Amino acid sequence: MSRTCQITGSGTKVGGNIARRGLPKSQGGVGLRTTGHTKRKYKVNVQKKRIWVPEMGEYVTVRLSTRAMRTIDKNGAYPTLLKAGLIKPIKAGQKKKS
C-alpha cells in the first residue's frame, strides 16, 4: 500500500538537499560554496485511523495524513469523508445503526 492520504491525496514528494561549506561573508569568510546535491524524499505522515461517523452510526477505517485529521476536526467526519468519496450519502428514510 502506498503512503498516500485517502482524503487529501497527498503522497511522497521528491526534492533535494544542498551541501554547502565555507564561512559566510557576513562572518568574515569568502562565502558559502555548494559542494553537492543529493536527492531525497519528503514523506507524508500517514496514520491508519478508525473514525466514528455519528450520522451513519458506525466506524470507518481510513489512512490519512495528520493534516487530514485536522480537516476532520474542523469540518466534521461525515462531510469530509463524503467529499473524498470514501462513504456514500445517507438516504432520507434510512435509520442509523445503534
C-alpha positions, 0 to 999 in steps of 0.5 A, spaced: 500 500 500 502 506 498 503 512 503 498 516 500 492 520 504 485 517 502 482 524 503 487 529 501 491 525 496 497 527 498 503 522 497 511 522 497 514 528 494 521 528 491 526 534 492 533 535 494 538 537 499 544 542 498 551 541 501 554 547 502 561 549 506 565 555 507 564 561 512 559 566 510 561 573 508 557 576 513 562 572 518 568 574 515 569 568 510 569 568 502 562 565 502 558 559 502 560 554 496 555 548 494 559 542 494 553 537 492 546 535 491 543 529 493 536 527 492 531 525 497 524 524 499 519 528 503 514 523 506 507 524 508 505 522 515 500 517 514 496 514 520 491 508 519 485 511 523 478 508 525 473 514 525 466 514 528 461 517 523 455 519 528 450 520 522 451 513 519 452 510 526 458 506 525 466 506 524 470 507 518 477 505 517 481 510 513 489 512 512 490 519 512 495 524 513 495 528 520 493 534 516 487 530 514 485 529 521 485 536 522 480 537 516 476 532 520 476 536 526 474 542 523 469 540 518 466 534 521 467 526 519 461 525 515 462 531 510 469 530 509 469 523 508 463 524 503 467 529 499 473 524 498 468 519 496 470 514 501 462 513 504 456 514 500 450 519 502 445 517 507 438 516 504 432 520 507 428 514 510 434 510 512 435 509 520 442 509 523 445 503 526 445 503 534 
